[in-house]
Amino acid sequence: MTNSPESIYDFLMDLFTLYRRCDDLNLEHSFAKFKGFDVTDESDYIDCVKHIFINEEQFKEQEKYVLSAGKMVSQTPMLDKYQRMLSERKRICQNWEFNLEDAHKILDA
């Protein structure tokens, strides 16, 4: 994955669409909520998350959780995990219509 602003933005839009679908399913899973990004290695992603939630006011249903203290910054790099989750979602379905069982597979990736 390139780290152009456009590719980061597209990646995050997919990621938060995935989280929106997980919210719709009322999914109980350790990765069912956004875990943030590593401030040292993934700061471009943190900046883009802020842009999406604050400037564009998208994903309002997740805003309180994502922007709450400590939720945007993880203690470990998360990009690889999120990439695996999104790859698994594409493997399972081309659209965003997946069930609870599929959601667990996606989040376990």
Kinemage of the C-alpha trace (Angstrom):
@kinemage 1
@onewidth
@group {chain A} dominant
@subgroup {mainchain}
@vectorlist {calphas} color= white
{ca met a 1} P 0.000 0.000 0.000
{ca thr a 2} L 1.315 3.419 -0.886
{ca asn a 3} L 1.108 6.108 1.722
{ca ser a 4} L -0.284 8.864 -0.474
{ca pro a 5} L -2.972 10.955 1.199
{ca glu a 6} L -5.529 9.537 -1.242
{ca ser a 7} L -4.629 5.917 -0.523
{ca ile a 8} L -4.679 6.523 3.244
{ca tyr a 9} L -8.064 8.204 2.932
{ca asp a 10} L -9.536 5.375 0.824
{ca phe a 11} L -8.138 2.785 3.220
{ca leu a 12} L -9.676 4.536 6.224
{ca met a 13} L -13.027 4.951 4.512
{ca asp a 14} L -13.075 1.167 3.965
{ca leu a 15} L -11.941 0.528 7.533
{ca phe a 16} L -14.639 2.699 9.085
{ca thr a 17} L -17.256 1.245 6.756
{ca leu a 18} L -16.212 -2.146 8.123
{ca tyr a 19} L -16.604 -0.849 11.672
{ca arg a 20} L -19.995 0.625 10.759
{ca arg a 21} L -21.138 -2.809 9.588
{ca cys a 22} L -19.796 -4.404 12.782
{ca asp a 23} L -21.764 -1.830 14.782
{ca asp a 24} L -24.888 -2.681 12.792
{ca leu a 25} L -24.406 -6.337 13.753
{ca asn a 26} L -23.913 -5.479 17.466
{ca leu a 27} L -20.785 -7.572 17.302
{ca glu a 28} L -18.961 -8.601 20.454
{ca his a 29} L -15.287 -9.035 19.571
{ca ser a 30} L -12.021 -7.557 20.821
{ca phe a 31} L -11.477 -5.870 17.430
{ca ala a 32} L -15.091 -4.782 16.882
{ca lys a 33} L -14.071 -1.240 17.829
{ca phe a 34} L -11.296 0.856 16.348
{ca lys a 35} L -7.980 0.368 18.167
{ca gly a 36} L -6.143 3.416 16.830
{ca phe a 37} L -2.771 3.721 15.136
{ca asp a 38} L 0.787 3.828 16.415
{ca val a 39} L 1.785 7.473 16.840
{ca thr a 40} L 5.409 6.804 15.854
{ca asp a 41} L 4.955 4.799 12.650
{ca glu a 42} L 1.372 5.516 11.606
{ca ser a 43} L 0.886 9.212 12.365
{ca asp a 44} L -0.283 9.979 8.803
{ca tyr a 45} L -3.217 7.661 9.463
{ca ile a 46} L -4.046 9.401 12.741
{ca asp a 47} L -4.101 12.759 10.966
{ca cys a 48} L -6.425 11.390 8.311
{ca val a 49} L -8.743 9.852 10.932
{ca lys a 50} L -9.049 13.304 12.501
{ca his a 51} L -9.800 14.812 9.097
{ca ile a 52} L -12.539 12.256 8.357
{ca phe a 53} L -14.219 12.616 11.749
{ca ile a 54} L -13.689 16.310 12.483
{ca asn a 55} L -13.467 18.119 9.132
{ca glu a 56} L -15.737 15.897 7.067
{ca glu a 57} L -17.970 14.832 9.963
{ca gln a 58} L -18.344 11.306 8.613
{ca phe a 59} L -19.192 8.143 10.559
{ca lys a 60} L -21.016 10.141 13.246
{ca glu a 61} L -22.195 6.949 14.955
{ca gln a 62} L -18.551 6.095 15.739
{ca glu a 63} L -17.302 9.598 16.490
{ca lys a 64} L -17.685 9.515 20.256
{ca tyr a 65} L -15.760 6.269 20.551
{ca val a 66} L -13.022 7.039 18.005
{ca leu a 67} L -12.318 10.572 19.200
{ca ser a 68} L -12.470 9.750 22.919
{ca ala a 69} L -9.274 9.946 24.924
{ca gly a 70} L -6.735 7.346 23.931
{ca lys a 71} L -8.781 5.638 21.216
{ca met a 72} L -6.882 7.082 18.250
{ca val a 73} L -3.431 6.080 19.480
{ca ser a 74} L -2.472 2.451 19.988
{ca gln a 75} L 0.512 1.107 21.852
{ca thr a 76} L 1.485 -1.020 18.860
{ca pro a 77} L 1.375 -0.666 15.063
{ca met a 78} L -2.070 -1.633 13.781
{ca leu a 79} L -1.864 -1.063 10.028
{ca asp a 80} L -1.036 -4.697 9.168
{ca lys a 81} L -3.952 -5.954 11.268
{ca tyr a 82} L -6.395 -3.566 9.610
{ca gln a 83} L -5.079 -4.535 6.162
{ca arg a 84} L -5.639 -8.220 6.939
{ca met a 85} L -9.159 -7.491 8.143
{ca leu a 86} L -10.038 -5.590 4.968
{ca ser a 87} L -8.454 -8.261 2.761
{ca glu a 88} L -10.509 -10.924 4.507
{ca arg a 89} L -13.669 -8.860 4.029
{ca lys a 90} L -12.959 -8.665 0.287
{ca arg a 91} L -12.325 -12.413 0.182
{ca ile a 92} L -15.621 -13.142 1.925
{ca cys a 93} L -17.805 -10.642 0.107
{ca gln a 94} L -17.442 -7.904 -2.487
{ca asn a 95} L -20.060 -5.740 -0.838
{ca trp a 96} L -20.552 -4.866 2.795
{ca glu a 97} L -23.295 -7.441 3.403
{ca phe a 98} L -21.741 -10.015 5.702
{ca asn a 99} L -23.216 -11.883 8.647
{ca leu a 100} L -22.035 -12.332 12.228
{ca glu a 101} L -20.027 -15.462 11.452
{ca asp a 102} L -18.280 -13.700 8.569
{ca ala a 103} L -17.629 -10.670 10.774
{ca his a 104} L -15.775 -12.830 13.286
{ca lys a 105} L -13.631 -14.282 10.495
{ca ile a 106} L -12.868 -10.781 9.263
{ca leu a 107} L -11.911 -9.473 12.700
{ca asp a 108} L -9.847 -12.571 13.459
{ca ala a 109} L -7.727 -12.082 10.306
